[in-house]
Structure formats: C-alpha cells, structure tokens
Amino acid sequence: MKKRQLDIVVISDVHLGTYGCHADELLCYLNSIAPKKLILNGDIVDIWQFSKRYFPKSHLKIIKKLISMASKGTEVIYITGNHDELLRRFSETHMGNFSIVDKLVLDLNGHKAWFFHGDVFDLSIQNAKWLAKLGGYGYDLLILLNRWINWGLIKMGREKYSLSKKIKNSVKGAVKYIADFESTAATLAIEQGYDFVICGHIHQYKKEIVEKQNGRVTYLNSGDWVENLTALEYNFKRWKVYKYQSDKLHPFFSTETDEDFDTEIIPFIPQILKEGLL
C-alpha cells in the first residue's frame, strides 16, 4: 500500500510507558507516511513515569519503527522535552539518520522555522519539579479512568467523553496558561526573526498566525498521542494539522524485522538501557 510522501512530520507528547499512550494508533499513522524528516518534539518516552512493569509490546514497536524509518532514509530528529529530560545528556548525539537535540532551526523554502518542546516556559517545572511530576501521575490516572468510562459509554451506544479536556476548558487557570504559553512562544519567535515556531508540551494542537506590533509569526503545536492523536505535516510549502480521528487512514501494519534496523543506531539503545531509561 502506497505511503504518503511528506517533507516534514512533527509529533510530540507520545508518552510511551504510560497508560494513556495510543501506541497502536501512532504505529498505524507512522506506517502510512514516508517523510524526509521526522521531528520528535519531546516527551516521546515518559521517563518520569517509566516502570519496567509497564512497557507493552505496542510501545516497543514504536521505538523499533522509529529506528526502522531512520534506517530507510528518514532523518529522525529527537528534540528533548521535560518528561524525557534525561536524554539531554545525549544532546548533539548523531548516529546515522538519528540525532538528539534540545532545539532545532530549519530553513523552509526561505522561511526560518524554530522547533522546541516548550517546557522552558513552564514555571511549575522550573521551580517545583516534584509538583510537575505529581501532576503527571495524576494526569495518567485520569486518562486511565477516562478509558473505563468511555468503554462503558460505547457499550451504551453513546459518544466518548474526555474528562481532561473538560477540566482544561472549564478551569480558568488552565485556559490562561495555554493562552500565555502560545503568546510567549509567538512573541519570542517574532523577536528572533522566525517565521514559524513549532512546539509541543501543552497537548493542544494548533495552527495560527499571530500578529503583534513588531511582526507576525505562524504558531504551530503538534498536540499529543494521548488524547488528541495529532501531528503536524509540512508539504508543498504548507503546514497542516493531521488528526487521526477525522483524517481517514487505510489500515497499515508494521512488516519491519530486526534486520531492517540501522546498525549505526543499535549500539546506542543498550547505552540508553544501561542508563535506566528503558
């Protein structure tokens, strides 16, 4: 089955190793595309909540798929986030088509694009990391509870319901935080002369042109693969928000074997295992 050829794909906030991660859906999406660049914009592996007791095969398949994509010519760039901040010790590591960085700047047809996760704006992480981690566990439990509720709703023939979205949209502080995050990212990007600023972190996908007194910038957020199941795609000099729930996909399945993996990347995996990250 023919895959979609794309210049750039951006995904973030997959949170492998948590109950909320939709690994099967993400694998289906990755199997359907053939991007020149795949940018992993932070929080791909949730090291904060990582437990050897819970890392199912479907989550491991995502890691294998990423390695396979790199071995077949896709440039895979892993931008570190807060939940996978321990990878920052490997920043500027380059192995074959795979690299780890803390931020990225690309020239897209004469326009400057600035990629970073976005946790640098989060004061709860900078000043009280233990509180942020506690919130992460609470969020994961909420997602797990939500899955049971949705299972019951589907059995009754009713639509799914998102508890976390309802809470975010109803709590003024959460709404203000998201608005402040977007405004701060856009302001800094304009000041530094970027045409695009691409973030993750807040799990809110978006594509919006932001205009201020000193300029304008296109703000983009790739969303997440916990609730929204979204990605950013750049092709034909245009950005698009891809939504797994509404953008129709044919069923794609992984056929790669261990022999397909990039031999330059494989030695790096035991090093991560040794550090206790996986």
C-alpha positions as CSV (number, residue, x, y, z in Angstrom):
1,M,0.0,0.0,0.0
2,K,1.5,3.3,-1.1
3,K,2.6,5.7,1.7
4,R,2.2,9.4,1.7
5,Q,5.4,11.3,0.8
6,L,5.9,14.3,3.1
7,D,8.7,16.8,3.6
8,I,8.4,17.0,7.4
9,V,6.3,15.4,10.1
10,V,6.3,16.6,13.7
11,I,4.9,14.5,16.6
12,S,5.2,15.2,20.3
13,D,3.9,14.1,23.7
14,V,3.5,10.4,22.9
15,H,4.3,9.4,26.5
16,L,5.5,5.9,25.8
17,G,5.4,3.9,29.0
18,T,2.1,5.4,30.3
19,Y,-1.4,4.0,30.2
20,G,-2.6,7.0,28.2
21,C,-0.4,6.4,25.2
22,H,-2.2,5.4,22.0
23,A,0.7,3.4,20.5
24,D,-1.3,1.3,18.2
25,E,-2.9,4.3,16.5
26,L,0.5,6.0,16.3
27,L,2.1,3.0,14.7
28,C,-0.7,2.9,12.1
29,Y,0.0,6.6,11.3
30,L,3.8,6.1,11.1
31,N,3.2,3.1,8.7
32,S,1.2,5.3,6.4
33,I,3.8,8.0,5.8
34,A,7.3,8.4,4.3
35,P,8.6,11.7,5.5
36,K,12.0,13.1,4.6
37,K,12.3,14.4,8.2
38,L,10.5,13.1,11.3
39,I,10.8,15.5,14.2
40,L,10.0,14.1,17.6
41,N,9.3,17.2,19.6
42,G,9.7,16.0,23.2
43,D,8.0,13.7,25.7
44,I,8.2,10.7,23.4
45,V,9.3,8.3,26.1
46,D,7.9,9.3,29.5
47,I,10.9,8.7,31.7
48,W,9.3,10.5,34.7
49,Q,6.7,7.7,35.0
50,F,8.7,4.9,33.4
51,S,8.3,1.5,35.0
52,K,9.7,-1.8,33.9
53,R,6.4,-3.3,34.9
54,Y,4.5,-1.4,32.2
55,F,6.1,-1.1,28.8
56,P,3.9,-3.2,26.5
57,K,5.0,-4.5,23.1
58,S,2.9,-1.9,21.3
59,H,5.1,0.8,22.9
60,L,8.3,-1.1,22.0
61,K,7.1,-1.3,18.4
62,I,7.1,2.5,18.2
63,I,10.8,2.6,19.1
64,K,11.5,-0.1,16.6
65,K,9.5,1.7,13.9
66,L,11.4,4.9,14.5
67,I,14.7,3.1,14.1
68,S,13.5,1.4,11.0
69,M,12.4,4.7,9.5
70,A,15.8,6.1,10.1
71,S,17.5,3.1,8.5
72,K,15.3,3.6,5.4
73,G,16.4,7.2,4.8
74,T,14.1,9.3,7.0
75,E,16.1,11.8,9.1
76,V,14.8,11.3,12.6
77,I,15.4,14.3,15.0
78,Y,14.6,13.8,18.7
79,I,14.1,17.1,20.5
80,T,14.2,16.6,24.2
81,G,11.2,17.5,26.5
82,N,10.6,17.6,30.2
83,H,9.4,14.0,30.6
84,D,12.4,12.7,28.7
85,E,14.8,15.4,30.0
86,L,17.4,12.7,31.0
87,L,18.1,12.4,27.3
88,R,19.6,15.9,27.4
89,R,22.9,14.3,28.5
90,F,23.0,12.8,25.0
91,S,22.2,16.1,23.3
92,E,24.0,16.7,20.0
93,T,24.4,13.0,19.5
94,H,24.3,12.0,15.9
95,M,24.2,8.4,14.6
96,G,23.3,7.8,11.0
97,N,20.0,9.4,10.3
98,F,19.1,9.7,14.0
99,S,20.1,12.6,16.3
100,I,19.1,14.1,19.7
101,V,19.0,17.9,20.2
102,D,17.4,20.3,22.6
103,K,16.1,22.7,19.9
104,L,16.2,22.9,16.1
105,V,16.2,25.7,13.5
106,L,15.4,24.8,9.8
107,D,15.2,26.8,6.6
108,L,11.9,26.0,4.9
109,N,11.9,27.5,1.4
110,G,13.5,30.7,2.6
111,H,11.5,30.9,5.9
112,K,13.0,30.2,9.3
113,A,11.4,27.6,11.5
114,W,12.1,27.2,15.2
115,F,11.3,23.9,16.9
116,F,11.5,23.2,20.6
117,H,9.3,21.3,23.1
118,G,8.2,24.3,25.3
119,D,8.8,23.2,28.9
120,V,11.2,26.1,29.3
121,F,8.1,28.3,29.7
122,D,6.6,26.1,32.5
123,L,7.4,27.6,35.9
124,S,6.0,24.6,37.7
125,I,8.8,22.5,36.1
126,Q,11.5,25.1,36.6
127,N,10.7,25.9,40.2
128,A,8.9,22.8,41.6
129,K,9.7,19.7,39.5
130,W,8.3,17.4,42.1
131,L,4.9,19.1,41.8
132,A,5.0,18.8,38.0
133,K,5.8,15.1,38.3
134,L,3.0,14.6,40.7
135,G,0.7,16.2,38.3
136,G,1.9,13.9,35.6
137,Y,0.9,10.9,37.6
138,G,-2.5,12.4,38.3
139,Y,-3.0,13.1,34.6
140,D,-2.1,9.5,33.7
141,L,-4.6,8.1,36.3
142,L,-7.3,10.5,34.9
143,I,-6.7,9.2,31.4
144,L,-6.9,5.6,32.6
145,L,-10.2,6.3,34.4
146,N,-11.4,8.0,31.3
147,R,-10.8,4.9,29.2
148,W,-13.0,2.8,31.5
149,I,-15.7,5.5,31.4
150,N,-15.5,5.6,27.5
151,W,-15.7,1.8,27.4
152,G,-19.0,2.0,29.3
153,L,-20.3,4.8,27.1
154,I,-19.5,2.9,23.9
155,K,-21.3,-0.2,25.3
156,M,-24.4,2.0,25.8
157,G,-24.1,3.4,22.3
158,R,-23.0,6.9,23.4
159,E,-20.1,9.1,22.3
160,K,-16.8,9.2,24.0
161,Y,-16.1,11.8,26.6
162,S,-12.8,13.5,27.6
163,L,-12.5,14.3,31.3
164,S,-9.2,16.1,31.0
165,K,-10.4,18.3,28.1
166,K,-13.5,19.2,30.1
167,I,-11.3,20.1,33.1
168,K,-8.9,22.1,31.0
169,N,-11.6,24.0,29.2
170,S,-13.5,24.8,32.4
171,V,-10.7,25.8,34.7
172,K,-9.7,29.4,34.0
173,G,-6.2,28.9,35.2
174,A,-5.6,26.1,32.6
175,V,-7.1,28.2,29.8
176,K,-4.9,31.2,30.8
177,Y,-1.8,29.0,31.0
178,I,-2.3,27.7,27.4
179,A,-3.0,31.3,26.1
180,D,0.1,32.6,27.9
181,F,2.2,29.7,26.5
182,E,1.2,30.4,23.0
183,S,1.6,34.2,23.3
184,T,5.1,33.8,24.9
185,A,6.3,31.4,22.2
186,A,5.0,33.7,19.4
187,T,6.5,36.8,21.0
188,L,9.9,35.3,21.3
189,A,9.8,33.9,17.8
190,I,8.9,37.3,16.4
191,E,11.7,39.0,18.4
192,Q,14.2,36.5,17.0
193,G,13.1,36.8,13.4
194,Y,11.5,33.4,12.9
195,D,8.6,32.8,10.5
196,F,7.4,29.6,12.2
197,V,7.5,28.5,15.8
198,I,6.7,24.8,16.4
199,C,6.1,23.5,20.0
200,G,4.5,20.6,21.9
201,H,4.2,20.3,25.7
202,I,0.6,21.6,26.3
203,H,-1.1,18.8,24.4
204,Q,-3.2,21.4,22.4
205,Y,-2.8,21.2,18.7
206,K,-3.0,24.5,16.8
207,K,-2.1,26.4,13.7
208,E,-2.5,30.1,14.0
209,I,-1.0,33.3,12.6
210,V,-0.1,35.6,15.5
211,E,0.3,39.3,14.8
212,K,1.9,41.7,17.2
213,Q,3.2,45.3,16.9
214,N,6.7,44.2,16.0
215,G,5.8,41.5,13.5
216,R,3.9,38.2,12.8
217,V,4.7,34.5,13.1
218,T,2.9,31.3,12.5
219,Y,2.5,29.4,15.7
220,L,2.1,25.6,15.5
221,N,1.6,22.9,18.1
222,S,1.7,19.2,17.3
223,G,-0.7,18.2,20.1
224,D,-0.3,14.7,21.5
225,W,-0.9,11.0,21.2
226,V,-2.7,10.6,24.5
227,E,-6.0,12.5,23.8
228,N,-5.9,14.3,20.5
229,L,-3.8,11.9,18.4
230,T,-2.5,14.7,16.1
231,A,0.6,15.6,14.2
232,L,2.0,18.4,12.0
233,E,2.7,17.8,8.4
234,Y,4.7,20.1,6.1
235,N,4.4,19.5,2.3
236,F,4.2,21.7,-0.8
237,K,5.3,24.7,1.3
238,R,2.3,24.4,3.6
239,W,1.7,23.2,7.2
240,K,-1.3,21.1,8.1
241,V,-2.6,19.7,11.4
242,Y,-3.2,15.9,10.9
243,K,-6.0,14.5,13.1
244,Y,-6.0,10.7,13.3
245,Q,-9.7,10.7,14.5
246,S,-11.0,12.5,11.5
247,D,-8.4,12.2,8.7
248,K,-9.2,8.8,7.2
249,L,-6.5,6.2,7.0
250,H,-6.3,2.8,5.4
251,P,-5.1,0.1,7.9
252,F,-1.3,-0.1,7.8
253,F,0.6,-2.7,9.6
254,S,4.3,-3.0,10.5
255,T,6.2,-5.5,8.4
256,E,9.7,-4.5,9.5
257,T,12.0,-7.0,11.1
258,D,15.1,-6.6,13.3
259,E,17.3,-6.9,10.1
260,D,15.8,-3.6,8.9
261,F,17.2,-1.6,11.7
262,D,20.0,1.0,11.3
263,T,23.2,-0.7,12.5
264,E,24.7,2.7,13.5
265,I,21.8,3.3,15.9
266,I,21.6,-0.1,17.5
267,P,24.7,0.3,19.7
268,F,23.0,3.5,21.2
269,I,20.0,1.5,22.5
270,P,22.0,-0.6,25.1
271,Q,23.5,2.7,26.3
272,I,20.0,4.0,27.0
273,L,19.1,0.8,28.7
274,K,22.1,1.0,30.9
275,E,21.2,4.5,32.0
276,G,17.8,3.0,33.1
277,L,15.7,5.0,30.7
278,L,14.1,2.0,29.1
